[in-house]
Amino acid sequence: MPFIDVTIAQGRSPDEVRALMRELTAAAHRAIGAPVANIRVCVREVPPTHWSAGDITVAERQAANTES
């Protein structure tokens, strides 16, 4: 039973999150042949202020992009 655990920054619509879950399920099914009913997907959403890369948070990066 594959379990796919994904963490993303908050800010996507429910439809976008649902599409991600659908695509991850399909990819696991194609890649390893797991029955769709046995594939589990968990999407965790983190506030943009709690996620950073290169010591710049997602929120800071988004703010800088809107200022340009």
PDB file with one MODEL, atoms N, CA, C and O in Angstrom:
MODEL        1
ATOM      1  N   MET A   1       0.843  -1.170   0.000  1.00  0.00           N
ATOM      2  CA  MET A   1       0.000   0.000   0.000  1.00  0.00           C
ATOM      3  C   MET A   1       0.894   1.241   0.000  1.00  0.00           C
ATOM      4  O   MET A   1       1.432   1.610   1.044  1.00  0.00           O
ATOM      5  N   PRO A   2       1.060   1.888  -1.151  1.00  0.00           N
ATOM      6  CA  PRO A   2       1.874   3.104  -1.203  1.00  0.00           C
ATOM      7  C   PRO A   2       1.237   4.233  -0.398  1.00  0.00           C
ATOM      8  O   PRO A   2       0.021   4.427  -0.415  1.00  0.00           O
ATOM      9  N   PHE A   3       2.090   4.966   0.301  1.00  0.00           N
ATOM     10  CA  PHE A   3       1.659   6.156   1.035  1.00  0.00           C
ATOM     11  C   PHE A   3       2.519   7.314   0.550  1.00  0.00           C
ATOM     12  O   PHE A   3       3.737   7.305   0.731  1.00  0.00           O
ATOM     13  N   ILE A   4       1.892   8.303  -0.063  1.00  0.00           N
ATOM     14  CA  ILE A   4       2.593   9.466  -0.606  1.00  0.00           C
ATOM     15  C   ILE A   4       2.286  10.646   0.301  1.00  0.00           C
ATOM     16  O   ILE A   4       1.128  11.029   0.471  1.00  0.00           O
ATOM     17  N   ASP A   5       3.340  11.223   0.884  1.00  0.00           N
ATOM     18  CA  ASP A   5       3.203  12.330   1.820  1.00  0.00           C
ATOM     19  C   ASP A   5       3.856  13.555   1.190  1.00  0.00           C
ATOM     20  O   ASP A   5       5.062  13.561   0.943  1.00  0.00           O
ATOM     21  N   VAL A   6       3.063  14.586   0.932  1.00  0.00           N
ATOM     22  CA  VAL A   6       3.543  15.775   0.236  1.00  0.00           C
ATOM     23  C   VAL A   6       3.326  16.994   1.128  1.00  0.00           C
ATOM     24  O   VAL A   6       2.267  17.149   1.736  1.00  0.00           O
ATOM     25  N   THR A   7       4.331  17.848   1.199  1.00  0.00           N
ATOM     26  CA  THR A   7       4.206  19.100   1.932  1.00  0.00           C
ATOM     27  C   THR A   7       4.352  20.244   0.942  1.00  0.00           C
ATOM     28  O   THR A   7       5.321  20.304   0.185  1.00  0.00           O
ATOM     29  N   ILE A   8       3.377  21.155   0.955  1.00  0.00           N
ATOM     30  CA  ILE A   8       3.403  22.317   0.071  1.00  0.00           C
ATOM     31  C   ILE A   8       3.093  23.569   0.890  1.00  0.00           C
ATOM     32  O   ILE A   8       2.527  23.486   1.980  1.00  0.00           O
ATOM     33  N   ALA A   9       3.466  24.717   0.355  1.00  0.00           N
ATOM     34  CA  ALA A   9       3.109  25.980   0.994  1.00  0.00           C
ATOM     35  C   ALA A   9       1.616  26.230   0.781  1.00  0.00           C
ATOM     36  O   ALA A   9       1.075  25.921  -0.281  1.00  0.00           O
ATOM     37  N   GLN A  10       0.959  26.788   1.791  1.00  0.00           N
ATOM     38  CA  GLN A  10      -0.453  27.144   1.672  1.00  0.00           C
ATOM     39  C   GLN A  10      -0.641  28.154   0.555  1.00  0.00           C
ATOM     40  O   GLN A  10       0.272  28.897   0.197  1.00  0.00           O
ATOM     41  N   GLY A  11      -1.841  28.159   0.019  1.00  0.00           N
ATOM     42  CA  GLY A  11      -2.153  29.176  -0.972  1.00  0.00           C
ATOM     43  C   GLY A  11      -2.778  28.624  -2.234  1.00  0.00           C
ATOM     44  O   GLY A  11      -3.174  29.391  -3.112  1.00  0.00           O
ATOM     45  N   ARG A  12      -2.876  27.308  -2.343  1.00  0.00           N
ATOM     46  CA  ARG A  12      -3.527  26.725  -3.513  1.00  0.00           C
ATOM     47  C   ARG A  12      -5.016  26.540  -3.240  1.00  0.00           C
ATOM     48  O   ARG A  12      -5.450  26.412  -2.095  1.00  0.00           O
ATOM     49  N   SER A  13      -5.763  26.530  -4.301  1.00  0.00           N
ATOM     50  CA  SER A  13      -7.203  26.326  -4.168  1.00  0.00           C
ATOM     51  C   SER A  13      -7.485  24.854  -3.858  1.00  0.00           C
ATOM     52  O   SER A  13      -6.640  23.997  -4.117  1.00  0.00           O
ATOM     53  N   PRO A  14      -8.656  24.556  -3.309  1.00  0.00           N
ATOM     54  CA  PRO A  14      -9.022  23.157  -3.085  1.00  0.00           C
ATOM     55  C   PRO A  14      -8.979  22.336  -4.377  1.00  0.00           C
ATOM     56  O   PRO A  14      -8.613  21.161  -4.354  1.00  0.00           O
ATOM     57  N   ASP A  15      -9.349  22.946  -5.493  1.00  0.00           N
ATOM     58  CA  ASP A  15      -9.296  22.233  -6.769  1.00  0.00           C
ATOM     59  C   ASP A  15      -7.866  21.888  -7.166  1.00  0.00           C
ATOM     60  O   ASP A  15      -7.615  20.811  -7.707  1.00  0.00           O
ATOM     61  N   GLU A  16      -6.928  22.792  -6.902  1.00  0.00           N
ATOM     62  CA  GLU A  16      -5.521  22.521  -7.216  1.00  0.00           C
ATOM     63  C   GLU A  16      -4.966  21.403  -6.344  1.00  0.00           C
ATOM     64  O   GLU A  16      -4.242  20.533  -6.828  1.00  0.00           O
ATOM     65  N   VAL A  17      -5.303  21.427  -5.073  1.00  0.00           N
ATOM     66  CA  VAL A  17      -4.845  20.359  -4.164  1.00  0.00           C
ATOM     67  C   VAL A  17      -5.452  19.030  -4.592  1.00  0.00           C
ATOM     68  O   VAL A  17      -4.767  18.007  -4.593  1.00  0.00           O
ATOM     69  N   ARG A  18      -6.708  19.039  -4.948  1.00  0.00           N
ATOM     70  CA  ARG A  18      -7.368  17.808  -5.401  1.00  0.00           C
ATOM     71  C   ARG A  18      -6.725  17.281  -6.671  1.00  0.00           C
ATOM     72  O   ARG A  18      -6.536  16.072  -6.811  1.00  0.00           O
ATOM     73  N   ALA A  19      -6.382  18.175  -7.608  1.00  0.00           N
ATOM     74  CA  ALA A  19      -5.713  17.771  -8.849  1.00  0.00           C
ATOM     75  C   ALA A  19      -4.356  17.146  -8.551  1.00  0.00           C
ATOM     76  O   ALA A  19      -3.974  16.157  -9.177  1.00  0.00           O
ATOM     77  N   LEU A  20      -3.627  17.719  -7.597  1.00  0.00           N
ATOM     78  CA  LEU A  20      -2.336  17.157  -7.200  1.00  0.00           C
ATOM     79  C   LEU A  20      -2.512  15.739  -6.672  1.00  0.00           C
ATOM     80  O   LEU A  20      -1.758  14.839  -7.041  1.00  0.00           O
ATOM     81  N   MET A  21      -3.492  15.541  -5.821  1.00  0.00           N
ATOM     82  CA  MET A  21      -3.751  14.211  -5.269  1.00  0.00           C
ATOM     83  C   MET A  21      -4.103  13.214  -6.376  1.00  0.00           C
ATOM     84  O   MET A  21      -3.637  12.075  -6.374  1.00  0.00           O
ATOM     85  N   ARG A  22      -4.920  13.656  -7.305  1.00  0.00           N
ATOM     86  CA  ARG A  22      -5.320  12.795  -8.427  1.00  0.00           C
ATOM     87  C   ARG A  22      -4.102  12.396  -9.263  1.00  0.00           C
ATOM     88  O   ARG A  22      -3.940  11.228  -9.617  1.00  0.00           O
ATOM     89  N   GLU A  23      -3.250  13.371  -9.575  1.00  0.00           N
ATOM     90  CA  GLU A  23      -2.070  13.101 -10.409  1.00  0.00           C
ATOM     91  C   GLU A  23      -1.053  12.217  -9.690  1.00  0.00           C
ATOM     92  O   GLU A  23      -0.444  11.346 -10.311  1.00  0.00           O
ATOM     93  N   LEU A  24      -0.865  12.430  -8.392  1.00  0.00           N
ATOM     94  CA  LEU A  24       0.062  11.581  -7.636  1.00  0.00           C
ATOM     95  C   LEU A  24      -0.438  10.147  -7.576  1.00  0.00           C
ATOM     96  O   LEU A  24       0.345   9.205  -7.697  1.00  0.00           O
ATOM     97  N   THR A  25      -1.736   9.982  -7.391  1.00  0.00           N
ATOM     98  CA  THR A  25      -2.313   8.641  -7.384  1.00  0.00           C
ATOM     99  C   THR A  25      -2.093   7.957  -8.728  1.00  0.00           C
ATOM    100  O   THR A  25      -1.674   6.801  -8.780  1.00  0.00           O
ATOM    101  N   ALA A  26      -2.376   8.670  -9.807  1.00  0.00           N
ATOM    102  CA  ALA A  26      -2.201   8.107 -11.145  1.00  0.00           C
ATOM    103  C   ALA A  26      -0.741   7.756 -11.419  1.00  0.00           C
ATOM    104  O   ALA A  26      -0.453   6.721 -12.021  1.00  0.00           O
ATOM    105  N   ALA A  27       0.182   8.617 -10.978  1.00  0.00           N
ATOM    106  CA  ALA A  27       1.608   8.363 -11.193  1.00  0.00           C
ATOM    107  C   ALA A  27       2.069   7.112 -10.455  1.00  0.00           C
ATOM    108  O   ALA A  27       2.810   6.300 -11.008  1.00  0.00           O
ATOM    109  N   ALA A  28       1.632   6.955  -9.209  1.00  0.00           N
ATOM    110  CA  ALA A  28       2.004   5.760  -8.449  1.00  0.00           C
ATOM    111  C   ALA A  28       1.432   4.510  -9.099  1.00  0.00           C
ATOM    112  O   ALA A  28       2.096   3.476  -9.164  1.00  0.00           O
ATOM    113  N   HIS A  29       0.212   4.608  -9.574  1.00  0.00           N
ATOM    114  CA  HIS A  29      -0.420   3.474 -10.250  1.00  0.00           C
ATOM    115  C   HIS A  29       0.371   3.091 -11.507  1.00  0.00           C
ATOM    116  O   HIS A  29       0.646   1.914 -11.738  1.00  0.00           O
ATOM    117  N   ARG A  30       0.734   4.091 -12.315  1.00  0.00           N
ATOM    118  CA  ARG A  30       1.505   3.826 -13.538  1.00  0.00           C
ATOM    119  C   ARG A  30       2.895   3.282 -13.222  1.00  0.00           C
ATOM    120  O   ARG A  30       3.353   2.336 -13.862  1.00  0.00           O
ATOM    121  N   ALA A  31       3.556   3.869 -12.250  1.00  0.00           N
ATOM    122  CA  ALA A  31       4.952   3.536 -11.977  1.00  0.00           C
ATOM    123  C   ALA A  31       5.136   2.154 -11.367  1.00  0.00           C
ATOM    124  O   ALA A  31       6.057   1.427 -11.739  1.00  0.00           O
ATOM    125  N   ILE A  32       4.266   1.789 -10.433  1.00  0.00           N
ATOM    126  CA  ILE A  32       4.494   0.521  -9.728  1.00  0.00           C
ATOM    127  C   ILE A  32       3.320  -0.441  -9.815  1.00  0.00           C
ATOM    128  O   ILE A  32       3.359  -1.536  -9.254  1.00  0.00           O
ATOM    129  N   GLY A  33       2.280  -0.028 -10.519  1.00  0.00           N
ATOM    130  CA  GLY A  33       1.147  -0.921 -10.714  1.00  0.00           C
ATOM    131  C   GLY A  33       0.287  -1.154  -9.489  1.00  0.00           C
ATOM    132  O   GLY A  33      -0.486  -2.111  -9.448  1.00  0.00           O
ATOM    133  N   ALA A  34       0.408  -0.302  -8.500  1.00  0.00           N
ATOM    134  CA  ALA A  34      -0.419  -0.453  -7.292  1.00  0.00           C
ATOM    135  C   ALA A  34      -1.874  -0.192  -7.644  1.00  0.00           C
ATOM    136  O   ALA A  34      -2.175   0.714  -8.422  1.00  0.00           O
ATOM    137  N   PRO A  35      -2.781  -0.982  -7.074  1.00  0.00           N
ATOM    138  CA  PRO A  35      -4.200  -0.698  -7.302  1.00  0.00           C
ATOM    139  C   PRO A  35      -4.558   0.688  -6.753  1.00  0.00           C
ATOM    140  O   PRO A  35      -4.147   1.054  -5.652  1.00  0.00           O
ATOM    141  N   VAL A  36      -5.319   1.442  -7.526  1.00  0.00           N
ATOM    142  CA  VAL A  36      -5.680   2.810  -7.131  1.00  0.00           C
ATOM    143  C   VAL A  36      -6.309   2.831  -5.739  1.00  0.00           C
ATOM    144  O   VAL A  36      -6.036   3.738  -4.953  1.00  0.00           O
ATOM    145  N   ALA A  37      -7.135   1.856  -5.430  1.00  0.00           N
ATOM    146  CA  ALA A  37      -7.807   1.823  -4.125  1.00  0.00           C
ATOM    147  C   ALA A  37      -6.833   1.651  -2.962  1.00  0.00           C
ATOM    148  O   ALA A  37      -7.184   1.931  -1.816  1.00  0.00           O
ATOM    149  N   ASN A  38      -5.623   1.198  -3.242  1.00  0.00           N
ATOM    150  CA  ASN A  38      -4.630   0.982  -2.189  1.00  0.00           C
ATOM    151  C   ASN A  38      -3.646   2.139  -2.024  1.00  0.00           C
ATOM    152  O   ASN A  38      -2.808   2.105  -1.123  1.00  0.00           O
ATOM    153  N   ILE A  39      -3.732   3.145  -2.862  1.00  0.00           N
ATOM    154  CA  ILE A  39      -2.788   4.264  -2.822  1.00  0.00           C
ATOM    155  C   ILE A  39      -3.336   5.342  -1.891  1.00  0.00           C
ATOM    156  O   ILE A  39      -4.484   5.768  -2.021  1.00  0.00           O
ATOM    157  N   ARG A  40      -2.510   5.771  -0.965  1.00  0.00           N
ATOM    158  CA  ARG A  40      -2.874   6.829  -0.012  1.00  0.00           C
ATOM    159  C   ARG A  40      -2.053   8.080  -0.314  1.00  0.00           C
ATOM    160  O   ARG A  40      -0.854   7.991  -0.576  1.00  0.00           O
ATOM    161  N   VAL A  41      -2.690   9.231  -0.279  1.00  0.00           N
ATOM    162  CA  VAL A  41      -2.002  10.508  -0.504  1.00  0.00           C
ATOM    163  C   VAL A  41      -2.386  11.445   0.627  1.00  0.00           C
ATOM    164  O   VAL A  41      -3.566  11.620   0.929  1.00  0.00           O
ATOM    165  N   CYS A  42      -1.379  12.048   1.252  1.00  0.00           N
ATOM    166  CA  CYS A  42      -1.593  13.032   2.304  1.00  0.00           C
ATOM    167  C   CYS A  42      -0.911  14.334   1.885  1.00  0.00           C
ATOM    168  O   CYS A  42       0.296  14.353   1.644  1.00  0.00           O
ATOM    169  N   VAL A  43      -1.671  15.408   1.798  1.00  0.00           N
ATOM    170  CA  VAL A  43      -1.115  16.716   1.450  1.00  0.00           C
ATOM    171  C   VAL A  43      -1.144  17.581   2.697  1.00  0.00           C
ATOM    172  O   VAL A  43      -2.199  17.821   3.284  1.00  0.00           O
ATOM    173  N   ARG A  44       0.030  18.041   3.089  1.00  0.00           N
ATOM    174  CA  ARG A  44       0.163  18.925   4.250  1.00  0.00           C
ATOM    175  C   ARG A  44       0.469  20.328   3.730  1.00  0.00           C
ATOM    176  O   ARG A  44       1.339  20.511   2.878  1.00  0.00           O
ATOM    177  N   GLU A  45      -0.247  21.299   4.248  1.00  0.00           N
ATOM    178  CA  GLU A  45      -0.023  22.679   3.833  1.00  0.00           C
ATOM    179  C   GLU A  45       0.619  23.455   4.979  1.00  0.00           C
ATOM    180  O   GLU A  45       0.147  23.433   6.116  1.00  0.00           O
ATOM    181  N   VAL A  46       1.701  24.136   4.647  1.00  0.00           N
ATOM    182  CA  VAL A  46       2.493  24.881   5.624  1.00  0.00           C
ATOM    183  C   VAL A  46       2.347  26.374   5.327  1.00  0.00           C
ATOM    184  O   VAL A  46       2.380  26.769   4.162  1.00  0.00           O
ATOM    185  N   PRO A  47       2.188  27.206   6.349  1.00  0.00           N
ATOM    186  CA  PRO A  47       2.124  28.650   6.097  1.00  0.00           C
ATOM    187  C   PRO A  47       3.393  29.124   5.376  1.00  0.00           C
ATOM    188  O   PRO A  47       4.486  28.653   5.693  1.00  0.00           O
ATOM    189  N   PRO A  48       3.270  30.036   4.423  1.00  0.00           N
ATOM    190  CA  PRO A  48       4.429  30.526   3.673  1.00  0.00           C
ATOM    191  C   PRO A  48       5.512  31.133   4.560  1.00  0.00           C
ATOM    192  O   PRO A  48       6.673  31.203   4.156  1.00  0.00           O
ATOM    193  N   THR A  49       5.146  31.570   5.757  1.00  0.00           N
ATOM    194  CA  THR A  49       6.141  32.137   6.677  1.00  0.00           C
ATOM    195  C   THR A  49       6.933  31.049   7.400  1.00  0.00           C
ATOM    196  O   THR A  49       7.912  31.349   8.083  1.00  0.00           O
ATOM    197  N   HIS A  50       6.522  29.801   7.257  1.00  0.00           N
ATOM    198  CA  HIS A  50       7.178  28.689   7.949  1.00  0.00           C
ATOM    199  C   HIS A  50       7.972  27.803   7.002  1.00  0.00           C
ATOM    200  O   HIS A  50       8.327  26.681   7.364  1.00  0.00           O
ATOM    201  N   TRP A  51       8.254  28.280   5.802  1.00  0.00           N
ATOM    202  CA  TRP A  51       8.961  27.481   4.799  1.00  0.00           C
ATOM    203  C   TRP A  51      10.017  28.373   4.172  1.00  0.00           C
ATOM    204  O   TRP A  51       9.706  29.462   3.688  1.00  0.00           O
ATOM    205  N   SER A  52      11.255  27.922   4.179  1.00  0.00           N
ATOM    206  CA  SER A  52      12.299  28.741   3.565  1.00  0.00           C
ATOM    207  C   SER A  52      13.247  27.894   2.729  1.00  0.00           C
ATOM    208  O   SER A  52      13.374  26.685   2.922  1.00  0.00           O
ATOM    209  N   ALA A  53      13.899  28.562   1.806  1.00  0.00           N
ATOM    210  CA  ALA A  53      14.971  27.985   1.001  1.00  0.00           C
ATOM    211  C   ALA A  53      16.023  29.067   0.861  1.00  0.00           C
ATOM    212  O   ALA A  53      15.712  30.193   0.473  1.00  0.00           O
ATOM    213  N   GLY A  54      17.261  28.737   1.174  1.00  0.00           N
ATOM    214  CA  GLY A  54      18.311  29.740   1.105  1.00  0.00           C
ATOM    215  C   GLY A  54      18.078  30.887   2.062  1.00  0.00           C
ATOM    216  O   GLY A  54      18.447  32.024   1.770  1.00  0.00           O
ATOM    217  N   ASP A  55      17.468  30.603   3.204  1.00  0.00           N
ATOM    218  CA  ASP A  55      17.171  31.581   4.251  1.00  0.00           C
ATOM    219  C   ASP A  55      16.202  32.672   3.804  1.00  0.00           C
ATOM    220  O   ASP A  55      16.203  33.772   4.356  1.00  0.00           O
ATOM    221  N   ILE A  56      15.377  32.367   2.808  1.00  0.00           N
ATOM    222  CA  ILE A  56      14.325  33.283   2.374  1.00  0.00           C
ATOM    223  C   ILE A  56      13.015  32.508   2.441  1.00  0.00           C
ATOM    224  O   ILE A  56      12.882  31.449   1.827  1.00  0.00           O
ATOM    225  N   THR A  57      12.055  33.034   3.182  1.00  0.00           N
ATOM    226  CA  THR A  57      10.781  32.323   3.294  1.00  0.00           C
ATOM    227  C   THR A  57       9.983  32.463   1.996  1.00  0.00           C
ATOM    228  O   THR A  57      10.228  33.362   1.192  1.00  0.00           O
ATOM    229  N   VAL A  58       9.044  31.571   1.818  1.00  0.00           N
ATOM    230  CA  VAL A  58       8.151  31.650   0.659  1.00  0.00           C
ATOM    231  C   VAL A  58       7.416  32.990   0.682  1.00  0.00           C
ATOM    232  O   VAL A  58       7.249  33.623  -0.361  1.00  0.00           O
ATOM    233  N   ALA A  59       6.979  33.422   1.856  1.00  0.00           N
ATOM    234  CA  ALA A  59       6.268  34.706   1.968  1.00  0.00           C
ATOM    235  C   ALA A  59       7.161  35.862   1.528  1.00  0.00           C
ATOM    236  O   ALA A  59       6.707  36.764   0.825  1.00  0.00           O
ATOM    237  N   GLU A  60       8.422  35.840   1.937  1.00  0.00           N
ATOM    238  CA  GLU A  60       9.350  36.907   1.536  1.00  0.00           C
ATOM    239  C   GLU A  60       9.582  36.880   0.027  1.00  0.00           C
ATOM    240  O   GLU A  60       9.638  37.930  -0.614  1.00  0.00           O
ATOM    241  N   ARG A  61       9.717  35.678  -0.542  1.00  0.00           N
ATOM    242  CA  ARG A  61       9.920  35.545  -1.973  1.00  0.00           C
ATOM    243  C   ARG A  61       8.694  36.054  -2.743  1.00  0.00           C
ATOM    244  O   ARG A  61       8.827  36.740  -3.756  1.00  0.00           O
ATOM    245  N   GLN A  62       7.499  35.707  -2.248  1.00  0.00           N
ATOM    246  CA  GLN A  62       6.265  36.177  -2.894  1.00  0.00           C
ATOM    247  C   GLN A  62       6.160  37.698  -2.825  1.00  0.00           C
ATOM    248  O   GLN A  62       5.768  38.338  -3.801  1.00  0.00           O
ATOM    249  N   ALA A  63       6.507  38.276  -1.679  1.00  0.00           N
ATOM    250  CA  ALA A  63       6.444  39.730  -1.533  1.00  0.00           C
ATOM    251  C   ALA A  63       7.429  40.419  -2.478  1.00  0.00           C
ATOM    252  O   ALA A  63       7.115  41.448  -3.075  1.00  0.00           O
ATOM    253  N   ALA A  64       8.615  39.843  -2.604  1.00  0.00           N
ATOM    254  CA  ALA A  64       9.621  40.432  -3.500  1.00  0.00           C
ATOM    255  C   ALA A  64       9.155  40.357  -4.957  1.00  0.00           C
ATOM    256  O   ALA A  64       9.418  41.272  -5.737  1.00  0.00           O
ATOM    257  N   ASN A  65       8.474  39.287  -5.322  1.00  0.00           N
ATOM    258  CA  ASN A  65       7.993  39.127  -6.698  1.00  0.00           C
ATOM    259  C   ASN A  65       6.870  40.104  -7.026  1.00  0.00           C
ATOM    260  O   ASN A  65       6.736  40.522  -8.176  1.00  0.00           O
ATOM    261  N   THR A  66       6.063  40.473  -6.037  1.00  0.00           N
ATOM    262  CA  THR A  66       4.976  41.418  -6.295  1.00  0.00           C
ATOM    263  C   THR A  66       5.479  42.853  -6.339  1.00  0.00           C
ATOM    264  O   THR A  66       4.833  43.726  -6.919  1.00  0.00           O
ATOM    265  N   GLU A  67       6.634  43.096  -5.726  1.00  0.00           N
ATOM    266  CA  GLU A  67       7.215  44.444  -5.721  1.00  0.00           C
ATOM    267  C   GLU A  67       7.924  44.748  -7.036  1.00  0.00           C
ATOM    268  O   GLU A  67       8.108  45.914  -7.384  1.00  0.00           O
ATOM    269  N   SER A  68       8.319  43.722  -7.761  1.00  0.00           N
ATOM    270  CA  SER A  68       9.068  43.933  -9.011  1.00  0.00           C
ATOM    271  C   SER A  68       8.194  44.362 -10.150  1.00  0.00           C
ATOM    272  O   SER A  68       8.685  44.575 -11.258  1.00  0.00           O
TER     273      SER A  68
ENDMDL
END
